[in-house]
């Protein structure tokens, strides 16, 4: 593939959502993200649209770096039902 096509296909479109941890089911998989990007997500940052966009861009950079490094390949695959 050309370099342009590779960069287009390796884009990540993140979203930020407030979730109650009591409603999550534990799985055998674990996904570790660097704490600098994860610490930026707070309830106050989700209320303001400008801060939320800033958090999304930070997470996008962190996730794209994780994707390019080849770690946690299962996280970046489509779900099989």
Secondary structure by P-SEA (a helix, b strand, c coil): ccaaaaaaaaccbbbbbbbcccccccccbbbbccaaaaaaccaaaaacaaaaaaaaaaaaaaaaaaaaacccccccccccc
